[in-house]
Amino acid sequence: MHQQFKALSISYKTAPVEIREKISLGEEACKHLMAHIREVLDVQELLILSTCNRT
């Protein structure tokens, strides 16, 4: 069985606020995006991780 791992990341350190605002997702939008990605790309497992910069 061939497994692939792909990642897309955006950092507050490198992406300007304008870009981060465009990709900001609420809970419902995130659910819709995940369903769309699963359908279009035929993926079985998917994780979207969004964190805040509070460290």
Backbone as ProteinMPNN parsed JSONL, in Angstrom:
{"seq_chain_A": "MHQQFKALSISYKTAPVEIREKISLGEEACKHLMAHIREVLDVQELLILSTCNRT", "coords_chain_A": {"N_chain_A": [[0.847, -1.179, 0.0], [0.612, 2.155, -0.901], [1.364, 5.131, 0.657], [0.786, 8.603, 1.052], [1.879, 11.74, 2.263], [0.92, 14.989, 2.592], [1.42, 18.461, 3.043], [0.302, 21.73, 3.775], [1.203, 24.851, 4.743], [0.861, 27.92, 6.505], [2.367, 30.696, 7.836], [2.302, 33.095, 10.444], [4.574, 34.48, 10.638], [5.644, 34.763, 8.117], [3.62, 35.193, 6.236], [1.694, 37.897, 5.087], [-0.752, 39.95, 6.81], [-2.975, 40.431, 5.154], [-3.124, 38.162, 3.513], [-3.475, 36.13, 5.425], [-5.956, 36.872, 6.461], [-7.61, 36.293, 4.315], [-7.64, 33.521, 4.266], [-8.718, 32.769, 6.625], [-10.924, 30.783, 8.483], [-14.19, 30.047, 9.653], [-15.942, 27.737, 11.836], [-18.05, 26.361, 10.413], [-17.399, 26.949, 7.729], [-14.95, 25.685, 7.597], [-15.713, 22.997, 7.895], [-17.154, 22.643, 5.509], [-15.102, 23.078, 3.65], [-13.403, 20.916, 4.232], [-15.063, 18.737, 3.535], [-15.333, 19.239, 0.807], [-12.661, 19.01, -0.095], [-12.173, 16.303, 0.512], [-13.976, 15.078, -1.25], [-13.211, 16.033, -3.842], [-10.448, 15.441, -4.035], [-10.376, 12.847, -3.256], [-9.531, 11.875, -0.688], [-8.846, 10.042, 2.304], [-8.201, 10.674, 4.903], [-7.926, 13.704, 6.683], [-6.734, 16.748, 7.969], [-7.238, 19.871, 9.36], [-5.565, 22.342, 10.875], [-5.699, 25.013, 12.93], [-4.206, 27.571, 14.61], [-3.81, 29.984, 17.247], [-1.784, 32.869, 17.742], [-0.534, 33.032, 20.55], [1.62, 32.775, 22.24]], "CA_chain_A": [[0.0, 0.0, 0.0], [1.388, 3.393, -1.029], [0.778, 6.236, 1.411], [1.389, 9.908, 0.821], [1.591, 12.777, 3.244], [1.113, 16.317, 2.017], [1.13, 19.523, 4.008], [0.284, 23.124, 3.347], [1.243, 25.65, 5.969], [0.986, 29.365, 6.395], [2.866, 31.195, 9.109], [2.154, 34.527, 10.712], [5.902, 35.086, 10.518], [6.003, 35.01, 6.718], [2.463, 35.609, 5.435], [1.136, 39.171, 5.534], [-2.102, 39.923, 7.377], [-3.961, 40.368, 4.072], [-3.228, 36.753, 3.096], [-4.051, 35.365, 6.538], [-7.38, 37.203, 6.552], [-8.315, 35.613, 3.219], [-7.766, 32.089, 4.515], [-9.331, 32.552, 7.932], [-12.168, 30.029, 8.341], [-15.005, 29.722, 10.81], [-16.18, 26.3, 11.981], [-18.868, 25.839, 9.31], [-16.617, 27.043, 6.493], [-13.928, 24.648, 7.684], [-16.393, 21.722, 7.617], [-17.447, 22.606, 4.071], [-13.831, 22.928, 2.948], [-12.942, 19.542, 4.416], [-15.91, 17.867, 2.718], [-14.985, 19.494, -0.592], [-11.34, 18.422, -0.349], [-12.333, 14.843, 0.506], [-14.682, 14.687, -2.468], [-12.453, 16.361, -5.055], [-9.142, 14.785, -4.049], [-10.566, 11.456, -2.84], [-8.668, 11.571, 0.453], [-9.529, 9.36, 3.392], [-7.909, 11.36, 6.157], [-7.643, 15.119, 6.455], [-6.675, 17.545, 9.192], [-6.991, 21.303, 9.255], [-5.163, 22.816, 12.197], [-5.585, 26.466, 12.981], [-3.829, 27.976, 15.961], [-3.662, 31.423, 17.44], [-0.429, 33.245, 18.139], [-0.635, 33.551, 21.919], [2.734, 32.274, 23.054]], "C_chain_A": [[0.895, 1.246, 0.0], [0.677, 4.518, -0.287], [1.53, 7.522, 1.106], [0.982, 10.847, 1.948], [1.889, 14.107, 2.58], [0.71, 17.35, 3.053], [1.169, 20.877, 3.318], [0.276, 23.942, 4.624], [1.407, 27.123, 5.634], [1.351, 29.88, 7.779], [2.63, 32.695, 9.247], [3.493, 35.249, 10.559], [6.233, 35.466, 9.077], [4.845, 35.503, 5.861], [1.912, 36.929, 5.964], [-0.307, 39.013, 6.02], [-3.159, 39.771, 6.284], [-4.177, 38.934, 3.597], [-3.89, 35.934, 4.192], [-5.531, 35.648, 6.711], [-8.183, 36.472, 5.484], [-8.527, 34.131, 3.491], [-8.357, 31.765, 5.881], [-10.692, 31.884, 7.756], [-12.879, 29.882, 9.678], [-15.271, 28.221, 10.819], [-16.965, 25.717, 10.806], [-18.112, 25.867, 7.986], [-15.534, 25.968, 6.457], [-14.529, 23.275, 7.375], [-16.686, 21.573, 6.131], [-16.165, 22.403, 3.26], [-13.324, 21.493, 3.051], [-13.755, 18.572, 3.565], [-15.56, 18.017, 1.239], [-13.638, 18.856, -0.949], [-11.44, 16.908, -0.412], [-12.962, 14.361, -0.796], [-13.809, 14.874, -3.709], [-11.145, 15.567, -5.141], [-9.195, 13.325, -3.626], [-9.585, 11.065, -1.731], [-9.492, 10.917, 1.553], [-9.342, 10.083, 4.72], [-7.451, 12.778, 5.864], [-7.664, 15.844, 7.789], [-6.427, 18.993, 8.82], [-6.726, 21.789, 10.668], [-4.953, 24.316, 12.132], [-5.285, 26.854, 14.419], [-3.767, 29.49, 16.046], [-2.24, 31.69, 17.935], [-0.479, 33.875, 19.53], [0.496, 33.053, 22.802], [3.686, 33.385, 23.404]], "O_chain_A": [[1.818, 1.361, 0.807], [-0.482, 4.82, -0.574], [2.747, 7.523, 0.925], [-0.112, 10.75, 2.503], [2.987, 14.322, 2.066], [-0.217, 17.142, 3.836], [1.962, 21.121, 2.409], [-0.575, 23.739, 5.491], [2.004, 27.502, 4.626], [0.71, 29.532, 8.77], [2.746, 33.453, 8.284], [3.539, 36.465, 10.375], [7.015, 36.387, 8.842], [5.073, 36.17, 4.852], [1.686, 37.064, 7.167], [-0.988, 38.048, 5.67], [-4.139, 39.052, 6.474], [-5.308, 38.542, 3.311], [-4.776, 35.127, 3.912], [-6.29, 34.749, 7.075], [-9.322, 36.075, 5.731], [-9.491, 33.544, 3.001], [-8.477, 30.595, 6.243], [-11.52, 32.354, 6.976], [-12.25, 29.626, 10.704], [-14.861, 27.514, 9.899], [-16.58, 24.683, 10.262], [-18.18, 24.914, 7.21], [-15.242, 25.41, 5.399], [-13.913, 22.477, 6.668], [-16.489, 20.5, 5.56], [-16.152, 21.64, 2.293], [-12.866, 20.923, 2.061], [-13.188, 17.676, 2.94], [-15.501, 17.028, 0.508], [-13.508, 18.229, -2.001], [-10.852, 16.288, -1.298], [-12.534, 13.36, -1.372], [-13.69, 13.965, -4.529], [-10.784, 15.079, -6.212], [-8.173, 12.638, -3.635], [-8.897, 10.049, -1.829], [-10.679, 11.201, 1.713], [-10.242, 10.091, 5.56], [-6.693, 13.024, 4.926], [-8.516, 15.578, 8.636], [-5.512, 19.302, 8.056], [-7.575, 21.658, 11.55], [-4.126, 24.812, 11.367], [-6.029, 26.501, 15.335], [-3.681, 30.182, 15.031], [-1.59, 30.802, 18.486], [-0.467, 35.098, 19.669], [0.319, 32.928, 24.014], [4.684, 33.152, 24.086]]}, "name": "protein", "num_of_chains": 1, "seq": "MHQQFKALSISYKTAPVEIREKISLGEEACKHLMAHIREVLDVQELLILSTCNRT"}
